[in-house]
Amino acid sequence: MKIAIASGKGGTGKTTVSVNLAAYMSSKYKIILTDLDVEEPNSSLFIDKENYDKTIISRMVPHWNKSTCISCGKCNEVCNFNAVIQIEALNEVVVFPKLCHSCFACSDLCPTLSLPMGRERVGLINHYYHKKFDLIEGVLDIGQEQAVPLIAQTIAYTDKHYSDDYIKIFDSPPGTSCPVIEAVKDSDLVLLVTEPTPFGLNDLKISVEVMRKLNQKFGVIVNRAESHLNLINDYCQIENIPLITELPQSRKIAELYSQGKLIYRAVSQVENEFEKISQFIEKVRSGK
């Protein structure tokens, strides 16, 4: 089963839920946690890492061969992302690698094969080994502008190394743009983490719209919940959205988080809430 932990905005507690859920469920199930927030992965801060493997990840981009180019303009015509531009006055073709989406159109359709595809490094995949569960994280290189290729390869790496009898938990990027779509599109369940504020509600509404467009099963987890704030509860009731649980607003939880410690072990109320999340996952998993 694939479970994506997502949110409409950053700072709601996706990583808090992801690492604690993985640790909590690892006592009952085979778990693998994958951090897909490749621009700023931080799940690894919360687990004891014994050793790890490192894999360099690349993507394919075109390289112009001036000696064989006939300046036909076909590459300029077929590139939908303006990554390949023909400058007729200079008899030159300019390639912008950071705009390239590796679709191979310019390379495959060039009549003189003057745009062969070559590899360009985009980041790393770190594979950490832990006694209870392993962690995989994608790390985008500084200066790289496209997170989606690395997210896709990090998911593929996870699927290659861990069979379907694992519960795979994906700590997704924030927001609702292309990186999030890539992270959640093949999940069996999406857990949307939000906070009981007007900003949290606004971004939750956008996330719900996206999940419905993708026909994804999803439920909501409220983080930093307070008894007098019912914005999220009221919205979920009106929209008939499963409100799985509420994690309380607590200074102790904030202190534990800032120290890189798991919270469910230290706060009994939180452990009960993660049991509710686990039970919800099991219901979806069993098709009930």
N, C-alpha and C positions, 0 to 999 in steps of 0.2 A: 504494500500500500504506500502511496506517495501523498505526503501531507505538506502543504506549503503554508508557512506562517507569513502573513502579509499585513499591510496597513496602507491607508491612504496618505500618510505623512510619516516623517521620521520622528523618532523620539517617543513613540507610543509604548514601546516595550516588546518589540518583536523578538529581539535577541534574548531578553529575559525569559519569555515564554519558551522559545526554541530550546535553549540549553537546559532549562529546568525540566521541560517536558521530556526531552531525550534522556536525561539522567533518571527521572522518575520512572519512565516506562521501561528503561533498560533492565529493571529487576524482573520484569515479566516477559519481555519480548526481545527479539533480535533487532537492534536499533542502529541506524547510521544517520548521523547529523551532517548536513551539507550546507555550508555558508555561501549563499549566492549573492550576498551584498558585496560584490567584487570590488567596488570602489572604496569601501571601507569595512572589510570583514573584521569582526571582533568576537565571534563566538569562541575562538581559541583562547581568549583571555580567561575563560571561566572553567576550563578543564585542565587537569594535570596531564601534560604531554610527556609520554615516555620516549618516543622516537618518531621519526616521520620520513616520508619520501617526498621528493620535490620533482615536479614535471614541468618543463618549459612548454608553453602553449603558443602556437602561431596561427596566423590566418593567411590566406592567399590574396596577393595584390598584384596588379599588372606592372611590368617593367618595359618601358619603350625601347625598341631597337631601331635607331634612326637609320642604320645602313640598309634595312630592307623595307622601310616604310615608303609608301607611294602617295601619302597625304590624300587618301580618298575620303576621309571624314567619316567613315563608317563607325569608328569607335565613339566619336563625339555624338553621333546620331543615336546610338543604342544605349548610352549610359544615362539612366534615369536619375542619377545622383550627382551629376556634374563632377565626377571624379576624374574623368578623362576629357581634356579640352584640346581641340585643334586650333592653333594660332596660325592662320594661313599666311599672314604677312611675314612671319619669321620661318615658315615651313617647319614648324615644331609641333610636337604633341606633348602636353604637360599632364602628368599624373599626380593627383592629390590622394595619397594613400589613406589619409584619415577619413576621407569621404567615401572610400570604396566599401561596398557591401559584399565583395567576393562572389558576385553572381556569375562571373566568367563570360558575360556577354561580349565585352570588347575583345577578349582574347580569342574566344571561339569563332566570332564572326569576322575577325580581321582576315582579309583575303591573302595577306602576305605573312601571316603569323608573326607580326611585329610587336605584339603585346603578350609575350609569354608570362604566365603567372609564377610568382615566386613567394617564398615564405617571409612573413614579417612577424616578429615576436610581439605578443599582446599582453602576456602576463605569465603567471605561475598557477599550478595547482599543488597545494600542500596537503599531504595525506598523513594525518596524525593517528597514532595507535594508542588506545586507552584500554584499561582493564574491562570496563563495562560496555563502552560503545566507542566506535571510531568517529573521527571528524575529518571531513574533506572541506577545504576552502579554496575558492578562486581568488586570486589577487591580481587586479589589473595594474599594469605598469603605469607609472606616472607619465602623463602626457597623452595617453591613449584616450580617445573620445568615445569609442563604441564598446559598451559593456556586454551587449548581447552575444557576440561570438564566444566570449569567454564563459558566459553563463551557460550557453548551449553545450560547450565542451565539458564544463564541470558536471553538468547533469549526465552527459554521456559517460563520463569517467565513473561516476557513481553507479550507474546502471551496469557498466561493464564489470565492476569489481564486486558488486553486491547483488545477490539473486533476489527474486521476487518474494521470498519468504521473509525478507527484512521489511520492517517499517522504516521508510525513508522520510526523514524530516528535513525540509528545506527552509532555511532562514532566508527569506526573499528580500530584495531591495525595497526601499520605501517608494511610495507614490503609486501611479497608475499608468506609467508610460511603458515604452517597449521593453526595458529590462524586466519589469514586473510581469508583463504578458508572457515573456519567454520563460520566466521562473514558474508560473502557475498553470500554464495552458494544458499540461499533461498530468496534472495532479488529480488524485481521487477525492481530495477534500482540501479546502482552503479555510484556514482559521484567520479571521480578520481581527487584529488587535487594535483597539481604539481607546480613547480616554473621554471622560464625561465632561467635555467642554464644547463650546460652539464650534471651535476649529476642528475638534475631533469628530463631531457629528457631521460637519460639512464634508470632510474628507472621507468619512465612512460612507456617506451617500454616494460619492463618486465611485468608491471601491465596489459597493454593492451593484451599481449599474454595470461596471465592467464584468464582474463575476456572472451576472445574469446574461450579458452578451455572449460570454464564453460558455454558458450552460454548465457552470461549475457548482458543485455542492459546496456550501459554505455555512459557517456559523460565526458568531461574534464573541470575543472575549473582551471584557472591559478591564482595563488596567488603571490603577490609582483611583479606584471607585470610592465614593463617599455617599453615605446614606441619603443625603439631602439633594444629590444631583441625579436626576432621573431622565436626562436628555436621551441617552442611548436606550434605556429601558423602554421608554415611551415609543421611540422610533421603531425599535425591533418588534414591539407588539403590534403597531399599526401595519408594518410591512410583512408581518408573519415570518420573521427571521429568527432562527434559533439563537437565543442568548445563552451561551454555554455556561459561563461563570463570570464572577467578578473578583479581581485581585485587589485587596484593600490598599488604600493610601496609608503608608506607614514609614516613619522615619527609620525604623530598624531595617526595613527592606532596602531603603535607599542606601543606608550605610553598608549593608552586606554587598549590594551591587557595586558600590564604589570600590570595594575591596576585592572585587573579582570572585566573590563566593556565591555558591548556589543558595537560593532563598528557601526552597521547600523543606530543606533539612532543619532549618533553624526556626521556622515559623509554622506552628502546627495548623493554623487556619489556612495557610497557603498550600500546605500538603493536601488538605481536604479539597481545595479548589482544583488542584492538578489531578486528583482522582476523578473529579467530575469531567474534566477534559478527556482523560483516558477512557472513561465509560462512554462518552459521546463518540469518540473515535471507534471504539469497539462496536457500537451500534451501527455506525456507517459501514464499517468493515464487514459486518455480518449481514448487511442488507436489511436490517430491521427498520 
